[in-house]
Amino acid sequence: MTITRWPNLMQEIKRVLKPGGIIEQHELDAIAHNAGPKFQNIQNYGNETSSTSEKQKQGFNYIGGRKFYDIVPYVLPADIEEDDRLHQQHFALKYICGGNYTAPIHDLIKPGSKILDLGCGPGQWTLEMAQEFPQADVYGIDINANFPTTIKPANSHFLVGNVTERLPWEDNYFDFIWIRYLFVGIMDADWQNLYHEVRRVLKPGGILEHHECDGLTVNPGPKFKKFLGHFEEAFISRDLSFRLACELSERMTMAGFEDQLEGGKIGEIWAANLKDGTFAMKPWLSKLTGLTDDEYDSVVQYIFDYEIFEYDDYHNHHMVWARKNQ
């Protein structure tokens, strides 16, 4: 906040504060005392240094001002804006599903149990599960190190890794494994190997719970229907399965999982998350649609402000949990 606005803010706080009420404010002094010469240089030129080093990182491309992976087929960005969307997605799905899981794991998780969040993103699910089950160790693994590394529960652990490769744990290690919305980043041909790896590291009697969103929108309006065609085109171009959600049960059976339970549908609460995801994919979809940036923004705004409500469209959210045989 600019210096000239502080007096006005304080006057407003004083106005709405009851007589005898208390205001508590915390701020960090931007000056680091006794800083060495290199850190002083970073303080003076922090923005330029950060921007340059970020663009020089390996494994990413910058398209339309957004950072994308170039080493995996993930179609969405890998930046702070995407982390915000993933947090929003997490809380929306948690509300819709009534919690962080649907499988019967309370009797399964005991002192010393181990839980895995496969493709954890910024780690919100991992952190919440670590708080809910303090007697267990909760692990998160993702290709991008956007998760917390210091300020976190002591029983939470994060590591960087590609989940399509051999998982870095011994056989029969985890009691509960969680997968959610990896259809945007795992090639169709890699899913069966991933399921086999999950089964390998899952204990006998352990549970895998997998959630995916069907790429097909039910009852889309005409403008959104065109966009969906380009969505699917973008997925196919990267060998991703647009309809993976409909095949979860069959694929898990092929990998040897048993006692499956499937179900779940979500409605309009999903609109905000899908809108942000559509904007996030603008660098790809604007090329496929042939729209300018302004035209793209206008069409997306129209779809999510008016059309989805006029046509009452929705997505099916598929949830399957299954058990590794004893």
GUNU-703637 format. One record per residue (C-alpha): y, x, z; residue number from 1. Coordinates in Angstrom, 1 decimal. Example, Ala and Ser with C-alpha at 12.3 -4.5 7.8 and 13.67 -1.06 7.14 Angstrom:
REC; north; east; up; pos
REC; -4.5; 12.3; 7.8; 1
REC; -1.1; 13.7; 7.1; 2
This chain:
REC; north; east; up; pos
REC; 0.0; 0.0; 0.0; 1
REC; 3.5; 1.3; -0.9; 2
REC; 5.8; 2.4; 2.0; 3
REC; 8.4; -0.3; 1.2; 4
REC; 5.9; -3.1; 1.8; 5
REC; 4.7; -2.0; 5.2; 6
REC; 7.7; -3.5; 7.2; 7
REC; 7.2; -6.9; 5.5; 8
REC; 3.4; -6.8; 6.3; 9
REC; 4.1; -6.0; 9.9; 10
REC; 6.6; -8.9; 10.1; 11
REC; 4.0; -11.3; 8.7; 12
REC; 1.4; -10.1; 11.1; 13
REC; 3.8; -10.6; 14.0; 14
REC; 4.6; -14.1; 12.7; 15
REC; 1.0; -15.3; 12.6; 16
REC; -0.1; -13.5; 15.8; 17
REC; -0.1; -15.5; 19.0; 18
REC; 2.3; -14.4; 21.8; 19
REC; 0.3; -11.8; 23.8; 20
REC; -2.1; -11.4; 20.8; 21
REC; -3.3; -7.9; 19.8; 22
REC; -3.2; -6.1; 16.5; 23
REC; -5.5; -3.1; 16.0; 24
REC; -5.1; -0.8; 13.0; 25
REC; -7.0; 2.2; 11.9; 26
REC; -5.9; 4.7; 9.2; 27
REC; -7.0; 8.1; 8.1; 28
REC; -4.5; 10.9; 7.7; 29
REC; -4.8; 12.1; 4.1; 30
REC; -4.0; 15.7; 5.2; 31
REC; -7.0; 17.8; 6.2; 32
REC; -5.9; 20.3; 8.9; 33
REC; -7.0; 23.9; 8.6; 34
REC; -8.4; 23.3; 5.1; 35
REC; -9.5; 26.3; 3.1; 36
REC; -7.9; 27.1; -0.2; 37
REC; -10.5; 25.4; -2.4; 38
REC; -10.3; 22.2; -0.4; 39
REC; -6.5; 22.3; -0.5; 40
REC; -6.8; 22.5; -4.3; 41
REC; -9.1; 19.4; -4.3; 42
REC; -6.6; 17.5; -2.1; 43
REC; -3.8; 18.3; -4.5; 44
REC; -5.7; 17.6; -7.7; 45
REC; -8.5; 15.3; -6.5; 46
REC; -8.2; 12.7; -9.2; 47
REC; -8.3; 15.1; -12.1; 48
REC; -11.1; 17.2; -10.6; 49
REC; -13.2; 14.1; -9.9; 50
REC; -12.6; 12.6; -13.3; 51
REC; -13.5; 15.7; -15.2; 52
REC; -16.7; 16.5; -13.2; 53
REC; -17.9; 12.9; -13.6; 54
REC; -17.6; 13.0; -17.4; 55
REC; -19.5; 16.3; -17.5; 56
REC; -22.5; 14.9; -15.6; 57
REC; -25.7; 15.1; -17.5; 58
REC; -27.8; 12.0; -18.3; 59
REC; -25.0; 9.6; -18.9; 60
REC; -22.8; 8.3; -21.8; 61
REC; -19.4; 6.7; -21.5; 62
REC; -19.0; 3.7; -23.7; 63
REC; -15.9; 1.4; -23.5; 64
REC; -14.9; 3.1; -20.3; 65
REC; -18.2; 2.3; -18.6; 66
REC; -20.9; 4.8; -17.6; 67
REC; -24.4; 4.2; -19.1; 68
REC; -27.7; 6.0; -18.8; 69
REC; -28.8; 8.0; -21.8; 70
REC; -32.1; 9.1; -20.3; 71
REC; -33.6; 5.7; -19.5; 72
REC; -33.4; 2.4; -21.4; 73
REC; -31.4; 0.5; -18.7; 74
REC; -29.0; -1.8; -20.5; 75
REC; -26.4; -2.2; -17.8; 76
REC; -23.9; 0.4; -16.6; 77
REC; -24.3; 2.9; -13.8; 78
REC; -20.9; 2.8; -12.1; 79
REC; -19.1; 1.3; -9.1; 80
REC; -18.4; -2.0; -10.9; 81
REC; -22.2; -2.4; -11.5; 82
REC; -22.9; -1.6; -7.9; 83
REC; -20.5; -4.4; -6.9; 84
REC; -22.4; -6.8; -9.2; 85
REC; -25.8; -5.7; -7.8; 86
REC; -24.5; -6.4; -4.2; 87
REC; -23.4; -9.8; -5.4; 88
REC; -26.7; -10.4; -7.1; 89
REC; -28.5; -9.4; -3.9; 90
REC; -26.7; -11.9; -1.7; 91
REC; -27.0; -14.6; -4.3; 92
REC; -30.8; -14.2; -4.5; 93
REC; -31.1; -13.8; -0.7; 94
REC; -29.4; -17.1; -0.3; 95
REC; -31.4; -18.8; -3.0; 96
REC; -34.8; -17.5; -1.8; 97
REC; -33.9; -18.1; 1.9; 98
REC; -34.2; -14.4; 2.9; 99
REC; -35.2; -11.0; 1.7; 100
REC; -38.8; -11.8; 0.9; 101
REC; -41.2; -14.8; 0.6; 102
REC; -44.5; -13.1; 1.1; 103
REC; -46.3; -13.5; 4.6; 104
REC; -45.5; -10.0; 5.8; 105
REC; -44.6; -10.6; 9.5; 106
REC; -48.1; -10.0; 10.7; 107
REC; -48.5; -7.2; 8.2; 108
REC; -45.6; -5.0; 9.4; 109
REC; -46.5; -3.2; 12.6; 110
REC; -45.2; 0.0; 14.3; 111
REC; -45.6; 2.8; 11.8; 112
REC; -45.8; 0.5; 8.7; 113
REC; -44.1; 1.6; 5.5; 114
REC; -42.1; -0.5; 3.1; 115
REC; -41.0; 0.5; -0.5; 116
REC; -38.1; -0.8; -2.5; 117
REC; -38.9; 0.2; -6.1; 118
REC; -35.7; 0.6; -8.1; 119
REC; -33.5; 0.1; -5.1; 120
REC; -30.1; 0.4; -6.8; 121
REC; -27.3; 0.8; -4.1; 122
REC; -29.9; 0.1; -1.4; 123
REC; -28.7; -3.2; 0.1; 124
REC; -32.2; -4.7; 0.4; 125
REC; -33.6; -1.4; 1.8; 126
REC; -31.0; -1.2; 4.5; 127
REC; -31.4; -4.8; 5.5; 128
REC; -35.2; -4.5; 5.7; 129
REC; -34.8; -1.4; 7.8; 130
REC; -32.7; -3.4; 10.3; 131
REC; -35.0; -6.3; 10.3; 132
REC; -38.1; -4.1; 10.8; 133
REC; -37.0; -1.2; 13.0; 134
REC; -40.6; -0.4; 13.8; 135
REC; -41.3; 0.4; 10.2; 136
REC; -40.1; 3.1; 7.8; 137
REC; -38.4; 1.6; 4.7; 138
REC; -38.1; 3.7; 1.5; 139
REC; -35.9; 3.2; -1.5; 140
REC; -36.3; 5.0; -4.8; 141
REC; -34.0; 4.8; -7.9; 142
REC; -33.0; 6.8; -10.9; 143
REC; -29.4; 6.8; -9.8; 144
REC; -28.3; 8.2; -6.4; 145
REC; -25.8; 5.4; -5.6; 146
REC; -27.4; 4.7; -2.2; 147
REC; -26.1; 5.8; 1.2; 148
REC; -27.3; 9.2; 2.3; 149
REC; -25.8; 9.6; 5.8; 150
REC; -24.5; 6.4; 7.5; 151
REC; -27.7; 4.3; 7.5; 152
REC; -30.5; 3.2; 9.8; 153
REC; -32.7; 6.1; 11.0; 154
REC; -35.8; 4.4; 9.6; 155
REC; -34.4; 4.1; 6.1; 156
REC; -35.1; 6.8; 3.5; 157
REC; -33.8; 7.2; -0.1; 158
REC; -34.8; 9.4; -2.9; 159
REC; -34.0; 9.8; -6.6; 160
REC; -36.8; 9.4; -9.0; 161
REC; -38.0; 7.7; -12.2; 162
REC; -40.3; 4.9; -11.2; 163
REC; -42.1; 5.0; -14.6; 164
REC; -43.5; 8.4; -13.7; 165
REC; -46.1; 9.1; -11.0; 166
REC; -44.8; 7.9; -7.6; 167
REC; -44.3; 10.7; -5.1; 168
REC; -46.5; 9.3; -2.4; 169
REC; -50.2; 9.6; -1.6; 170
REC; -52.8; 6.8; -2.1; 171
REC; -52.8; 3.8; 0.3; 172
REC; -49.4; 4.7; 1.8; 173
REC; -47.3; 1.5; 1.8; 174
REC; -47.9; -1.9; 3.5; 175
REC; -45.4; -3.8; 1.4; 176
REC; -43.8; -3.0; -1.9; 177
REC; -40.8; -4.9; -3.4; 178
REC; -39.7; -5.0; -7.0; 179
REC; -36.7; -7.1; -8.3; 180
REC; -35.0; -7.3; -11.7; 181
REC; -36.3; -4.2; -13.3; 182
REC; -36.8; -6.0; -16.6; 183
REC; -33.4; -4.6; -17.6; 184
REC; -34.6; -1.0; -17.4; 185
REC; -38.4; -0.6; -17.7; 186
REC; -39.8; -0.5; -21.2; 187
REC; -42.5; -3.0; -22.0; 188
REC; -45.2; -0.3; -22.5; 189
REC; -44.5; 1.2; -19.1; 190
REC; -45.1; -1.9; -17.0; 191
REC; -48.9; -1.7; -16.8; 192
REC; -48.8; 2.0; -15.7; 193
REC; -46.2; 1.1; -13.1; 194
REC; -48.4; -1.7; -11.7; 195
REC; -51.3; 0.7; -11.5; 196
REC; -49.1; 3.2; -9.6; 197
REC; -47.9; 0.5; -7.2; 198
REC; -51.5; -0.5; -6.6; 199
REC; -52.5; 3.2; -6.0; 200
REC; -49.8; 3.7; -3.3; 201
REC; -50.3; 0.3; -1.7; 202
REC; -52.7; 0.1; 1.2; 203
REC; -55.8; -2.2; 0.9; 204
REC; -54.6; -5.6; 2.1; 205
REC; -51.0; -4.6; 1.4; 206
REC; -48.7; -6.9; -0.6; 207
REC; -46.6; -6.4; -3.7; 208
REC; -43.7; -8.9; -4.2; 209
REC; -42.1; -9.0; -7.6; 210
REC; -39.1; -11.0; -8.7; 211
REC; -37.7; -11.3; -12.3; 212
REC; -35.3; -13.6; -14.1; 213
REC; -36.5; -15.1; -17.4; 214
REC; -34.2; -13.9; -20.2; 215
REC; -34.3; -17.4; -21.8; 216
REC; -31.5; -19.7; -20.6; 217
REC; -32.5; -23.4; -20.6; 218
REC; -30.1; -25.8; -22.3; 219
REC; -27.5; -23.3; -23.4; 220
REC; -24.3; -24.4; -25.1; 221
REC; -23.7; -23.3; -28.7; 222
REC; -21.5; -20.3; -27.9; 223
REC; -23.8; -19.0; -25.2; 224
REC; -26.8; -19.6; -27.4; 225
REC; -25.4; -17.1; -29.9; 226
REC; -24.8; -14.6; -27.1; 227
REC; -28.4; -15.0; -25.9; 228
REC; -29.6; -14.0; -29.3; 229
REC; -27.7; -10.8; -29.1; 230
REC; -28.9; -10.2; -25.5; 231
REC; -32.5; -10.4; -26.8; 232
REC; -31.6; -8.1; -29.7; 233
REC; -30.2; -5.5; -27.3; 234
REC; -33.4; -5.7; -25.2; 235
REC; -35.7; -5.4; -28.2; 236
REC; -33.8; -2.4; -29.5; 237
REC; -34.6; -0.6; -26.2; 238
REC; -38.3; -1.8; -26.1; 239
REC; -37.5; -4.0; -23.0; 240
REC; -39.3; -7.3; -22.4; 241
REC; -36.8; -10.2; -22.5; 242
REC; -39.5; -12.6; -21.2; 243
REC; -41.2; -10.4; -18.7; 244
REC; -40.8; -13.0; -15.9; 245
REC; -43.2; -15.4; -17.6; 246
REC; -45.9; -12.7; -17.7; 247
REC; -45.8; -11.4; -14.1; 248
REC; -48.9; -13.2; -12.9; 249
REC; -51.0; -12.2; -15.9; 250
REC; -49.9; -8.6; -15.8; 251
REC; -50.5; -8.3; -12.1; 252
REC; -54.0; -9.7; -12.5; 253
REC; -54.7; -7.1; -15.3; 254
REC; -53.7; -4.4; -12.8; 255
REC; -56.2; -5.6; -10.2; 256
REC; -54.0; -7.6; -7.8; 257
REC; -55.4; -10.7; -6.1; 258
REC; -54.4; -13.8; -4.1; 259
REC; -51.3; -14.4; -6.2; 260
REC; -48.6; -17.0; -5.5; 261
REC; -45.9; -17.9; -8.0; 262
REC; -42.8; -20.0; -7.9; 263
REC; -39.1; -20.4; -7.9; 264
REC; -36.1; -21.7; -9.9; 265
REC; -32.4; -21.0; -9.4; 266
REC; -29.3; -22.9; -10.7; 267
REC; -25.5; -22.7; -10.9; 268
REC; -25.1; -20.1; -8.1; 269
REC; -26.4; -17.7; -10.7; 270
REC; -23.4; -18.2; -13.0; 271
REC; -21.1; -15.7; -11.4; 272
REC; -23.7; -12.9; -11.5; 273
REC; -24.6; -13.6; -15.1; 274
REC; -20.9; -13.7; -16.1; 275
REC; -20.3; -10.2; -14.6; 276
REC; -23.5; -9.0; -16.3; 277
REC; -22.3; -10.3; -19.6; 278
REC; -19.0; -8.5; -19.2; 279
REC; -20.9; -5.3; -18.1; 280
REC; -22.8; -5.4; -21.4; 281
REC; -19.6; -5.7; -23.5; 282
REC; -19.9; -2.1; -24.9; 283
REC; -23.2; -3.1; -26.4; 284
REC; -22.8; -6.7; -27.2; 285
REC; -19.3; -6.5; -28.7; 286
REC; -20.9; -4.3; -31.5; 287
REC; -23.7; -6.8; -32.1; 288
REC; -21.4; -9.8; -32.1; 289
REC; -18.7; -8.2; -34.2; 290
REC; -16.0; -9.4; -31.7; 291
REC; -13.0; -7.5; -30.6; 292
REC; -12.5; -6.8; -26.9; 293
REC; -10.1; -9.8; -26.6; 294
REC; -12.3; -12.1; -28.5; 295
REC; -15.3; -11.1; -26.5; 296
REC; -13.5; -11.7; -23.2; 297
REC; -12.2; -15.1; -24.4; 298
REC; -15.7; -16.3; -25.5; 299
REC; -17.4; -15.2; -22.3; 300
REC; -14.6; -16.8; -20.2; 301
REC; -15.1; -20.1; -22.1; 302
REC; -18.9; -20.0; -21.7; 303
REC; -18.9; -19.5; -18.0; 304
REC; -15.8; -21.6; -17.1; 305
REC; -16.7; -24.6; -19.2; 306
REC; -19.8; -24.5; -21.5; 307
REC; -22.5; -23.9; -18.9; 308
REC; -21.3; -26.9; -16.9; 309
REC; -21.0; -29.1; -19.9; 310
REC; -24.6; -28.3; -21.0; 311
REC; -26.0; -27.9; -17.4; 312
REC; -28.0; -24.8; -18.4; 313
REC; -29.9; -22.6; -16.0; 314
REC; -32.3; -19.7; -15.7; 315
REC; -35.8; -19.7; -14.2; 316
REC; -36.3; -17.1; -11.5; 317
REC; -40.0; -16.1; -11.2; 318
REC; -41.4; -14.8; -8.0; 319
REC; -45.0; -13.5; -7.6; 320
REC; -46.5; -11.9; -4.6; 321
REC; -50.1; -10.5; -4.7; 322
REC; -52.4; -8.6; -2.4; 323
REC; -54.3; -5.4; -3.0; 324
REC; -58.0; -6.1; -2.4; 325
REC; -59.5; -4.8; 0.8; 326
